[in-house]
Each structure stands twice: as C-alpha cells, then as structure tokens.
C-alpha cells in the first residue's frame, strides 16, 4: 500500500498535470473529442484549479515519477462532498481509485461526515457504485459550451 498525504499548494501543478493527462488519455473512452478538449482544458486556469484542490481535503499518493492519484472531499456538517478522484492513466483499474476514495472518506468521517455525495462521470460512475453510492439523478449540462452528462451519486 502506498502512503497518503494531504495535498499542499506545492502539489497543485503536478496534480493538474495528472488531471490533464487523465482527461487526454482516458477521456476518449467515454467522451467526444470536444468533450475531451474541454475537460483537459479545465487546468488552464491555475488559480481555479488550485482552489479545486485546496478547498477540499485532497489526499494524494505518489511514487518516484510523481503523483499516482488524488481524491478530495470537503466536509460541511455531516455531509462529505467528493470534489475529485483521479488516478494516473497507467495505474487505472488496479484498485488505486477505490483505495484513495476510501481513505479520503475515512478522513471526512473523522471530521463528522456521515453521508457522502459526488458528481460522477461516465468513467467513474461504476467505481462510486462499488463504493456504496447510488444514482440520484442525471444532469446533462453545458460546461464551457460543451454538453456533458454527469451523475449525482450519494450514499444512504
């Protein structure tokens, strides 16, 4: 098992690289070329991406090549909202995303979270379902002029 640690401002650039690579490498499995470009471009605003990472408790794990994956959960009262869950493309489908999500949820539970919500993508929906999240709704909404389907998932 890899050790986990909380992300800091010094990690934001490397996490943006992992995020962008995941979008470009894994995105074509579930998204159109326009959707992939839009998703990957989400890191262009460095300040906004930094807030995305640092406004939640974002846990990461790394190896000598850099970040392997990260998962962020923000706690509001007894609710935890999963902000992010990304794994290096070469490490997907090996249980790392599941382990990161479980670790981040345990951290949120230690801060009082008893229920969790997340907006899942077509790529991550099955992982959330395996982790005990159920589908609440489907949203088809534009993001930067490109329509995406998102799945609102929640625990009981």
C-alpha positions as CSV (number, residue, x, y, z in Angstrom):
1,X,0.0,0.0,0.0
2,X,1.2,3.5,-0.9
3,X,1.3,6.1,1.8
4,X,-1.2,9.0,1.6
5,X,-0.7,12.7,2.5
6,X,-2.7,15.8,2.2
7,X,-2.0,18.0,-0.9
8,X,-0.4,21.4,-0.5
9,X,-0.1,24.4,-2.8
10,X,3.2,23.0,-3.9
11,X,1.4,19.9,-5.3
12,X,-1.2,21.8,-7.4
13,X,0.9,21.9,-10.6
14,X,1.7,18.2,-10.5
15,X,-1.9,17.3,-9.8
16,X,-3.0,19.5,-12.7
17,X,-0.7,17.5,-14.9
18,X,-2.1,14.2,-13.7
19,X,-5.7,15.6,-14.2
20,X,-4.9,16.8,-17.7
21,X,-3.2,13.5,-18.7
22,X,-6.2,11.5,-17.3
23,X,-8.6,13.6,-19.4
24,X,-6.5,13.2,-22.6
25,X,-5.7,9.5,-22.1
26,X,-8.9,8.1,-20.5
27,X,-11.4,10.7,-21.8
28,X,-11.7,9.2,-25.3
29,X,-13.1,6.0,-23.8
30,X,-16.3,7.9,-22.8
31,X,-16.2,11.4,-24.3
32,X,-16.2,13.0,-27.7
33,X,-13.1,14.9,-28.9
34,X,-14.7,18.2,-28.0
35,X,-15.6,17.0,-24.5
36,X,-12.0,15.7,-24.0
37,X,-10.5,19.0,-25.1
38,X,-12.8,20.9,-22.7
39,X,-12.2,18.5,-19.8
40,X,-8.4,18.7,-20.3
41,X,-8.6,22.4,-20.6
42,X,-10.0,22.7,-17.1
43,X,-6.5,23.1,-15.7
44,X,-5.7,26.2,-17.8
45,X,-6.9,28.5,-15.0
46,X,-4.2,27.7,-12.4
47,X,-5.9,29.7,-9.6
48,X,-9.2,27.9,-10.1
49,X,-7.6,24.5,-10.3
50,X,-5.7,25.4,-7.1
51,X,-9.0,26.2,-5.3
52,X,-10.4,22.9,-6.6
53,X,-7.6,21.0,-5.0
54,X,-7.1,23.0,-1.8
55,X,-10.8,23.8,-0.8
56,X,-11.2,20.2,0.0
57,X,-9.1,17.8,2.0
58,X,-7.3,16.3,-1.1
59,X,-5.3,13.2,-0.4
60,X,-2.6,12.0,-2.7
61,X,-0.3,9.2,-3.1
62,X,2.9,9.3,-5.1
63,X,5.9,7.4,-6.3
64,X,9.3,8.4,-7.8
65,X,7.5,9.5,-11.0
66,X,5.2,11.9,-9.1
67,X,1.5,11.7,-8.1
68,X,-0.2,8.4,-8.7
69,X,-3.6,9.7,-7.8
70,X,-5.6,12.1,-5.7
71,X,-9.1,12.3,-4.1
72,X,-10.6,15.4,-2.4
73,X,-13.5,15.5,0.0
74,X,-15.0,18.7,1.5
75,X,-17.0,18.3,4.7
76,X,-20.0,20.5,5.5
77,X,-21.6,19.5,8.8
78,X,-22.4,15.8,8.5
79,X,-22.1,15.7,4.7
80,X,-19.0,15.0,2.7
81,X,-18.8,16.1,-1.0
82,X,-16.3,14.3,-3.2
83,X,-14.7,17.0,-5.2
84,X,-12.1,15.0,-7.1
85,X,-10.9,11.4,-7.8
86,X,-8.2,11.0,-10.4
87,X,-5.6,8.3,-11.0
88,X,-2.6,8.3,-13.3
89,X,-3.8,6.7,-16.6
90,X,-1.3,3.8,-16.4
91,X,-2.5,2.9,-12.9
92,X,-6.2,2.7,-13.6
93,X,-8.2,-0.4,-13.0
94,X,-5.8,-1.6,-10.3
95,X,-7.8,-0.6,-7.2
96,X,-6.0,2.7,-6.5
97,X,-9.0,4.9,-7.1
98,X,-11.1,2.8,-4.8
99,X,-8.4,2.9,-2.1
100,X,-8.0,6.7,-2.5
101,X,-11.8,7.2,-2.2
102,X,-12.0,5.0,0.9
103,X,-9.1,6.9,2.5
104,X,-10.5,10.3,1.8
105,X,-13.9,9.2,3.1
106,X,-12.4,8.0,6.3
107,X,-10.7,11.3,6.7
108,X,-14.0,13.1,6.2
109,X,-15.7,10.8,8.7
110,X,-13.2,11.7,11.3
111,X,-14.4,15.3,10.7
112,X,-18.1,14.4,11.2
113,X,-19.2,13.3,7.7
114,X,-21.8,10.6,7.8
115,X,-23.2,10.7,4.3
116,X,-21.4,11.5,1.0
117,X,-22.3,12.9,-2.4
118,X,-20.4,13.2,-5.7
119,X,-20.9,14.2,-9.3
120,X,-19.6,11.2,-11.2
121,X,-18.6,11.0,-14.9
122,X,-19.4,8.1,-17.2
123,X,-15.9,6.9,-16.4
124,X,-16.1,7.0,-12.6
125,X,-19.8,6.0,-12.1
126,X,-19.1,2.3,-11.6
127,X,-16.4,3.0,-9.1
128,X,-18.7,5.1,-7.0
129,X,-21.4,2.4,-7.2
130,X,-18.9,-0.2,-6.0
131,X,-18.1,2.1,-3.1
132,X,-21.8,2.2,-2.0
133,X,-23.0,5.3,-3.8
134,X,-26.4,5.1,-5.5
135,X,-27.5,7.2,-8.5
136,X,-29.8,10.0,-7.5
137,X,-30.1,11.9,-10.8
138,X,-28.6,12.6,-14.2
139,X,-27.7,16.1,-15.3
140,X,-27.0,17.0,-19.0
141,X,-25.4,20.4,-18.8
142,X,-23.1,22.6,-20.8
143,X,-19.6,23.3,-19.4
144,X,-17.7,25.9,-21.4
145,X,-20.1,25.5,-24.2
146,X,-19.8,21.7,-24.4
147,X,-22.6,19.4,-23.1
148,X,-21.6,16.7,-20.5
149,X,-23.7,14.0,-18.8
150,X,-23.0,13.9,-15.0
151,X,-24.3,11.5,-12.5
152,X,-25.3,12.6,-9.0
153,X,-24.3,9.9,-6.6
154,X,-24.9,9.6,-2.9
155,X,-24.5,7.2,0.0
156,X,-27.5,6.4,2.2
